[in-house]
Amino acid sequence: MTRAPAVTAPERLGPVGFGAAPIGNLYREVSDDAAAAALEAAWESGIRYYDTAPHYGLGLSERRLGAFLRARPRDEVVVSTKVGRALDPNPRFTGGDDLAHGFAVPDDMVRRFDPSEAGIRRSIEDSCRRLGLGRIDIAYLHDPDAYDLDRGLAEGLPALARLREEGVVDAIGIGTNDVGTAVRAVREGDLDLVMIAGRYTLLEQPALAELLPLCTERGVGVVAAAPYNSGLLATDEPAAGAHYDYGEVPDDVLRRARDLAAACRRHGVPLPTAALRYPLRHPAVRSVVVGSARAGSVRQNAERSHATIPEELWSGLRDEGLIP
């Protein structure tokens, strides 16, 4: 394992990070060339924070990210991955795919919940191997609520803290879609970061009531992932066929998204730009992580992260009851 830079990873995130689930063939097959082009677009746009996980394409996302980063200066990059889902060879592999879990890859591996210290150490070692890196900057405990939340927090958080003490990782946190899980983790662990996906966005803000104030109080940084709510807010006019929360969009949610789009148009701001900028307004939010396997979309996201939004938009959305 190599030594971490003197400036900690949470201080080096930047306003937008590259979410690497799409280059793990999320929902559809992505060629190696397209994945490399998306990563290159992120680098050229100044993005230096890259988030991945073994879960994303059964290791494909980590392998593709690692191949790209080998030619980049290591100390300029912040890499986060996730632990708690170990990958084992699938003894029943017969040529099937992993689309039941959302990834268009062969299901030659299986996920196994293992938040034990031994399991987390092995997960970090496996991720370092797939990524071709000597260290991981940030390790998030990944969705323990999907398996056994009590065990995940009781075993996983202390194990991560020991890895941080040893310098194996620079920073630790939890990555989840569930606000209650994140709140428990902040209260019960000694975290540096919380990655909350889809729960603090322009469309919905359940993290605002308790999680964000708690993180501010405890000095825990927040990484707001999935600012487009799985794609619903990624276009100027939300479409009925868009993904929402990794599934179909309910009618009432679609209506709300279209109301947001109409309000943004009245203020001359594209909906995706407002959606990406909105989480960054909260002082607890250190970065917004958004994923794409399309180079053009990656460049757009980087541009949106630096866009100037008129204060009248936010006040107008508040007046219309569209944001708190």
FENPEFEN-V259291 format. One record per residue. SS is DSSP state (H for helix, E for strand, C for the rest). BURIAL is # if it has 24 or more other C-alpha atoms within 12 Angstrom, else .. D_FIRST is the distance of its C-alpha to the first C-alpha in Angstrom with 2 decimals. Layout:
SS | BURIAL | D_FIRST
SS | BURIAL | D_FIRST
//
This chain:
C | . | 0.00
C | . | 3.80
C | . | 6.75
C | # | 9.21
C | . | 12.70
C | . | 15.48
C | . | 17.46
C | # | 16.37
H | # | 16.00
H | # | 19.43
H | # | 21.05
H | # | 19.97
C | # | 21.14
C | # | 24.51
C | # | 27.66
E | # | 26.84
E | # | 23.84
E | # | 23.77
E | # | 24.04
C | # | 22.89
C | # | 25.01
H | # | 27.84
H | # | 25.83
H | # | 25.15
C | # | 28.94
E | # | 29.99
C | # | 33.75
C | . | 34.17
C | # | 32.83
C | # | 31.13
C | . | 30.89
H | . | 27.80
H | . | 29.70
H | # | 30.55
H | # | 27.00
H | # | 25.82
H | # | 28.80
H | # | 28.01
H | # | 24.47
H | # | 25.99
H | # | 28.62
H | # | 26.12
H | # | 24.39
H | . | 27.82
C | # | 28.93
C | # | 26.30
C | # | 24.21
C | # | 20.56
E | # | 19.63
E | # | 19.01
E | # | 19.19
C | # | 18.88
C | # | 18.80
C | # | 18.96
C | # | 22.61
C | # | 23.46
C | # | 25.01
C | # | 23.31
C | # | 20.10
H | # | 22.08
H | # | 21.14
H | # | 17.38
H | # | 18.14
H | # | 20.53
H | # | 18.42
H | # | 15.55
H | # | 18.27
H | # | 19.59
H | # | 16.53
C | . | 15.66
C | . | 18.52
C | . | 17.74
C | . | 16.17
H | # | 12.80
H | # | 13.67
H | # | 16.99
C | # | 15.83
E | # | 15.26
E | # | 14.21
E | # | 15.21
E | # | 15.49
E | # | 17.18
E | # | 17.16
C | # | 20.19
E | # | 21.42
E | # | 19.96
E | # | 21.06
E | # | 23.02
E | . | 25.31
C | . | 28.77
C | . | 31.20
C | . | 34.11
C | . | 33.06
C | . | 36.28
C | . | 35.48
C | . | 35.53
E | # | 33.62
E | # | 31.63
H | . | 34.13
H | . | 34.96
H | . | 31.61
C | # | 32.23
E | # | 30.26
E | # | 32.02
E | # | 29.79
E | # | 30.55
C | # | 30.02
C | . | 28.38
E | # | 25.78
E | # | 26.61
E | # | 25.01
E | # | 24.87
E | # | 24.63
C | # | 22.15
C | # | 21.16
C | # | 20.45
H | # | 17.34
H | . | 16.77
H | # | 17.52
H | # | 15.24
H | # | 12.19
H | # | 13.36
H | # | 14.04
H | # | 10.60
H | # | 9.35
H | # | 12.55
H | # | 12.26
H | # | 9.00
H | . | 11.06
H | # | 14.15
H | # | 12.86
C | # | 11.23
C | # | 8.32
C | # | 4.62
C | # | 5.32
E | # | 8.84
E | # | 11.13
E | # | 13.81
E | # | 14.38
E | # | 18.11
E | # | 20.00
E | # | 22.12
C | # | 25.89
H | # | 26.27
H | # | 29.97
H | . | 30.34
C | . | 29.78
C | . | 30.10
H | # | 29.62
H | . | 30.30
H | # | 27.82
H | # | 25.19
H | # | 25.46
H | # | 26.03
H | # | 22.99
H | # | 20.59
H | # | 20.78
H | # | 20.22
H | # | 17.26
H | # | 15.64
H | # | 16.71
H | # | 15.02
H | # | 11.60
H | # | 12.44
H | . | 13.67
H | . | 10.56
C | # | 8.65
C | # | 6.71
E | # | 9.21
E | # | 11.55
E | # | 14.73
E | # | 16.45
E | # | 19.79
E | # | 22.19
E | # | 23.37
E | # | 26.98
C | # | 30.43
C | # | 32.16
H | # | 33.04
H | # | 33.89
H | # | 30.53
H | # | 28.82
H | # | 31.27
H | # | 30.62
H | # | 26.85
H | # | 27.36
H | # | 29.89
H | . | 28.06
C | # | 24.43
C | # | 22.67
C | # | 21.53
C | # | 20.54
E | # | 21.81
E | # | 24.22
E | # | 24.44
E | # | 28.08
E | # | 29.39
C | # | 33.05
C | # | 34.26
C | # | 34.51
C | # | 36.20
C | # | 39.49
C | # | 40.96
C | # | 39.99
C | # | 38.55
H | # | 38.24
H | # | 35.14
H | # | 37.41
C | . | 39.41
C | . | 36.86
H | # | 33.22
H | # | 33.15
H | . | 35.17
H | # | 32.99
H | # | 29.82
H | . | 31.68
H | . | 32.75
H | . | 29.33
C | . | 27.48
C | # | 25.51
E | # | 25.04
E | # | 26.41
E | # | 25.33
E | # | 28.51
E | # | 27.91
C | # | 30.72
C | # | 33.15
C | # | 35.54
H | # | 35.77
H | # | 34.63
H | # | 36.88
C | # | 40.10
C | # | 39.81
C | # | 38.40
C | # | 41.89
C | # | 44.84
C | # | 46.92
C | # | 45.17
C | # | 46.28
C | . | 47.37
C | . | 45.12
C | # | 41.91
E | # | 39.05
E | # | 38.84
C | # | 36.20
C | # | 35.31
E | . | 38.97
E | . | 42.52
C | # | 43.70
C | . | 46.47
H | . | 49.64
H | . | 49.44
H | # | 45.88
H | # | 46.98
H | . | 49.94
H | # | 47.83
H | # | 45.47
H | # | 48.56
H | # | 49.99
H | # | 46.83
H | # | 47.11
H | # | 50.76
H | # | 50.14
H | # | 47.43
H | . | 49.88
H | . | 52.50
C | . | 50.21
C | . | 49.15
C | # | 45.50
C | # | 43.95
H | # | 42.77
H | # | 39.20
H | # | 38.86
H | # | 40.10
H | # | 37.87
H | # | 34.69
H | # | 35.78
H | # | 37.12
H | # | 33.97
H | # | 32.87
H | # | 36.06
C | # | 34.81
C | . | 33.06
C | # | 30.46
E | # | 29.22
E | # | 26.29
E | # | 26.11
E | # | 27.86
E | # | 26.03
E | # | 28.31
E | # | 27.81
C | # | 29.78
C | # | 29.68
C | # | 32.48
H | # | 31.80
H | . | 34.98
H | # | 34.17
H | # | 30.73
H | # | 32.57
H | # | 35.15
H | # | 32.67
H | # | 31.15
H | # | 34.71
H | # | 35.71
H | # | 32.94
C | . | 34.66
C | . | 38.22
C | . | 40.75
C | # | 42.49
C | . | 45.92
H | . | 46.15
H | . | 49.27
H | # | 47.27
H | # | 45.46
H | . | 48.72
H | . | 50.55
H | # | 48.15
H | . | 48.54
H | . | 52.31
C | . | 52.41
C | . | 50.37
C | # | 47.56
C | # | 44.82
C | . | 44.94
//
